[in-house]
């Protein structure tokens, strides 16, 4: 992994639909060389996936988070849980953790009644294994590019996802989004053939989804182990503090080289901070430093290391469940 590979990944994470010619021009390298490196990193698993960041509120959904602490489970049972949840079209994100919580699930639902129905199916099957659970409702999400990929102080690219549920995507838009969430770098020609629509129609649709802020950005997932990093999450409890203090905290986190996600949430805690750290100890040191820098707002935090799952959007609810798609 040299500076060229890191440069390709860095600019791909800012916009994973960026053409190879553009990346090559920025890096001052030949297009053929960059294309070869890019294909190699897809083939060897360095790049796990390129995907569209979709704002759930812009397609009529709210993000509900479920935090689970287990009892009497083994690896086989956890595998069964993953398989069960993966078949639920509205389950958008699943990760297993080491620490305070054993699993975190993100469910996209039109309202609290739909969420309850979706979660209840899981709970009825696995309730004997659930020792404790907390449900949270997401208020606002900040997706931040992987600045640690840059060998020098680089560009900060932040997507802010929030709003009230509103439907800004029709059935065809939703089908396009489902493809782009899984394969965000897929060429227009190839995707248009799969969807059986003209390329011009597809290009216009993607551009309109971006203009309407349904698509916030295009990012990429990488294999963190290849970079000697792990995925960590902190649940941050606030003290009573002016809104300005919260704003300063968010601005600092956005600039921090290792932080890649901030979630404002209604839960027992007020914020979640995700980072790609070199170790769990480094992550807790980072969080203690944050608490010292912002003592008037950060009262306490709990930290977990994520040992399974990607931590990015995995799917979108099926059309049949929502007229949204």
Secondary structure by P-SEA (a helix, b strand, c coil): ccaaaaaaaaaaaacccccaaaaaaaacccaaaaaaaaaaaaaacccccccccccccccbbbbbbbbbbbccccaaaaaaaaaaaaacccccbbbbbcccccbbbbbbbccaaaaaaaaaaaaaacccccccbbbbbbcbbbbbccccccccbbbbbbbbbbccbbbcccaaaaaaaaaaaacccccaaaaaaaacccaaaaaaaaaaaaaaccccccccccccccccbbbbbbbbbbccccaaaaaaaaaaaaacccccccccccccccbbbbbbcccaaaaaaaaaaaaaacccccccbbbbbbccccccccccccccccccc
